[in-house]
Amino acid sequence: MMKALILIDVQKAIDHPKWGRRGNPHAEANMAQLLAAWRAKGWPVVHIRHDSIDPMSPYRPDQPLHAFKDEVKPLGGETVFGKNTNNAFVDTGLEALLKANGVSALVIAGVLTQHSVDTSARMAASLGFKATVVSDATAATDVTDMNGRVWTAEDVQALTLAHLAADYALVIKTDALLASF
């Protein structure tokens, strides 16, 4: 079974204060471990870059924070798809590329867990891919609900991953995944 690593929105923009408090400060280090393992094995890696069309977003292509984080910067020959929605599959060519290359399993990491990681993992499962989300190679932010309650990044992370694990993806930690191959 051919598996690809999908790294979602790991750009400097995620560190902008606009997003508020973020959990899992070690997510990028874990993503870097995954990326190094995939590169060493010569397995497919796809970087998803958020190209926001929101004029106030630090993810806009004309902003300095639009760049990939150094820990996971794409190398020449690695595929990069830009997107302007929360879904790595919408208008990107990702599904076609994966299917053309015989990829049937996806290992997903990135930010934010409750946004693009969640949406993309659900879509991957809906499209028939075997999805795995690496829990400690993703990160969430605090969320305030419509009643004014603040849900901590840790609670948002746990609940989002619980929903994914229930119906859409295997949820696993970096060390356990790397030990499996």
Secondary structure as a PSIPRED ss2 file (coil, helix, strand):
# PSIPRED VFORMAT (PSIPRED V4.0)

   1 M C   1.000  0.000  0.000
   2 M E   0.000  0.000  1.000
   3 K E   0.000  0.000  1.000
   4 A E   0.000  0.000  1.000
   5 L E   0.000  0.000  1.000
   6 I E   0.000  0.000  1.000
   7 L E   0.000  0.000  1.000
   8 I E   0.000  0.000  1.000
   9 D C   1.000  0.000  0.000
  10 V C   1.000  0.000  0.000
  11 Q E   0.000  0.000  1.000
  12 K H   0.000  1.000  0.000
  13 A H   0.000  1.000  0.000
  14 I H   0.000  1.000  0.000
  15 D H   0.000  1.000  0.000
  16 H C   1.000  0.000  0.000
  17 P H   0.000  1.000  0.000
  18 K H   0.000  1.000  0.000
  19 W H   0.000  1.000  0.000
  20 G C   1.000  0.000  0.000
  21 R C   1.000  0.000  0.000
  22 R E   0.000  0.000  1.000
  23 G C   1.000  0.000  0.000
  24 N C   1.000  0.000  0.000
  25 P C   1.000  0.000  0.000
  26 H C   1.000  0.000  0.000
  27 A H   0.000  1.000  0.000
  28 E H   0.000  1.000  0.000
  29 A H   0.000  1.000  0.000
  30 N H   0.000  1.000  0.000
  31 M H   0.000  1.000  0.000
  32 A H   0.000  1.000  0.000
  33 Q H   0.000  1.000  0.000
  34 L H   0.000  1.000  0.000
  35 L H   0.000  1.000  0.000
  36 A H   0.000  1.000  0.000
  37 A H   0.000  1.000  0.000
  38 W H   0.000  1.000  0.000
  39 R H   0.000  1.000  0.000
  40 A H   0.000  1.000  0.000
  41 K H   0.000  1.000  0.000
  42 G C   1.000  0.000  0.000
  43 W C   1.000  0.000  0.000
  44 P C   1.000  0.000  0.000
  45 V E   0.000  0.000  1.000
  46 V E   0.000  0.000  1.000
  47 H E   0.000  0.000  1.000
  48 I E   0.000  0.000  1.000
  49 R E   0.000  0.000  1.000
  50 H E   0.000  0.000  1.000
  51 D C   1.000  0.000  0.000
  52 S C   1.000  0.000  0.000
  53 I C   1.000  0.000  0.000
  54 D C   1.000  0.000  0.000
  55 P C   1.000  0.000  0.000
  56 M C   1.000  0.000  0.000
  57 S C   1.000  0.000  0.000
  58 P C   1.000  0.000  0.000
  59 Y C   1.000  0.000  0.000
  60 R C   1.000  0.000  0.000
  61 P C   1.000  0.000  0.000
  62 D C   1.000  0.000  0.000
  63 Q C   1.000  0.000  0.000
  64 P H   0.000  1.000  0.000
  65 L H   0.000  1.000  0.000
  66 H H   0.000  1.000  0.000
  67 A C   1.000  0.000  0.000
  68 F E   0.000  0.000  1.000
  69 K C   1.000  0.000  0.000
  70 D H   0.000  1.000  0.000
  71 E H   0.000  1.000  0.000
  72 V H   0.000  1.000  0.000
  73 K C   1.000  0.000  0.000
  74 P C   1.000  0.000  0.000
  75 L C   1.000  0.000  0.000
  76 G C   1.000  0.000  0.000
  77 G C   1.000  0.000  0.000
  78 E C   1.000  0.000  0.000
  79 T E   0.000  0.000  1.000
  80 V E   0.000  0.000  1.000
  81 F E   0.000  0.000  1.000
  82 G E   0.000  0.000  1.000
  83 K E   0.000  0.000  1.000
  84 N C   1.000  0.000  0.000
  85 T C   1.000  0.000  0.000
  86 N C   1.000  0.000  0.000
  87 N C   1.000  0.000  0.000
  88 A C   1.000  0.000  0.000
  89 F C   1.000  0.000  0.000
  90 V C   1.000  0.000  0.000
  91 D C   1.000  0.000  0.000
  92 T C   1.000  0.000  0.000
  93 G C   1.000  0.000  0.000
  94 L H   0.000  1.000  0.000
  95 E H   0.000  1.000  0.000
  96 A H   0.000  1.000  0.000
  97 L H   0.000  1.000  0.000
  98 L H   0.000  1.000  0.000
  99 K H   0.000  1.000  0.000
 100 A H   0.000  1.000  0.000
 101 N C   1.000  0.000  0.000
 102 G C   1.000  0.000  0.000
 103 V E   0.000  0.000  1.000
 104 S E   0.000  0.000  1.000
 105 A E   0.000  0.000  1.000
 106 L E   0.000  0.000  1.000
 107 V E   0.000  0.000  1.000
 108 I E   0.000  0.000  1.000
 109 A E   0.000  0.000  1.000
 110 G E   0.000  0.000  1.000
 111 V E   0.000  0.000  1.000
 112 L C   1.000  0.000  0.000
 113 T H   0.000  1.000  0.000
 114 Q H   0.000  1.000  0.000
 115 H H   0.000  1.000  0.000
 116 S H   0.000  1.000  0.000
 117 V H   0.000  1.000  0.000
 118 D H   0.000  1.000  0.000
 119 T H   0.000  1.000  0.000
 120 S H   0.000  1.000  0.000
 121 A H   0.000  1.000  0.000
 122 R H   0.000  1.000  0.000
 123 M H   0.000  1.000  0.000
 124 A H   0.000  1.000  0.000
 125 A H   0.000  1.000  0.000
 126 S H   0.000  1.000  0.000
 127 L C   1.000  0.000  0.000
 128 G C   1.000  0.000  0.000
 129 F C   1.000  0.000  0.000
 130 K E   0.000  0.000  1.000
 131 A E   0.000  0.000  1.000
 132 T E   0.000  0.000  1.000
 133 V E   0.000  0.000  1.000
 134 V E   0.000  0.000  1.000
 135 S E   0.000  0.000  1.000
 136 D E   0.000  0.000  1.000
 137 A E   0.000  0.000  1.000
 138 T E   0.000  0.000  1.000
 139 A E   0.000  0.000  1.000
 140 A C   1.000  0.000  0.000
 141 T E   0.000  0.000  1.000
 142 D C   1.000  0.000  0.000
 143 V E   0.000  0.000  1.000
 144 T E   0.000  0.000  1.000
 145 D C   1.000  0.000  0.000
 146 M C   1.000  0.000  0.000
 147 N C   1.000  0.000  0.000
 148 G C   1.000  0.000  0.000
 149 R C   1.000  0.000  0.000
 150 V E   0.000  0.000  1.000
 151 W E   0.000  0.000  1.000
 152 T C   1.000  0.000  0.000
 153 A H   0.000  1.000  0.000
 154 E H   0.000  1.000  0.000
 155 D H   0.000  1.000  0.000
 156 V H   0.000  1.000  0.000
 157 Q H   0.000  1.000  0.000
 158 A H   0.000  1.000  0.000
 159 L H   0.000  1.000  0.000
 160 T H   0.000  1.000  0.000
 161 L H   0.000  1.000  0.000
 162 A H   0.000  1.000  0.000
 163 H H   0.000  1.000  0.000
 164 L H   0.000  1.000  0.000
 165 A H   0.000  1.000  0.000
 166 A H   0.000  1.000  0.000
 167 D H   0.000  1.000  0.000
 168 Y C   1.000  0.000  0.000
 169 A E   0.000  0.000  1.000
 170 L E   0.000  0.000  1.000
 171 V E   0.000  0.000  1.000
 172 I E   0.000  0.000  1.000
 173 K C   1.000  0.000  0.000
 174 T H   0.000  1.000  0.000
 175 D H   0.000  1.000  0.000
 176 A H   0.000  1.000  0.000
 177 L H   0.000  1.000  0.000
 178 L H   0.000  1.000  0.000
 179 A H   0.000  1.000  0.000
 180 S C   1.000  0.000  0.000
 181 F C   1.000  0.000  0.000
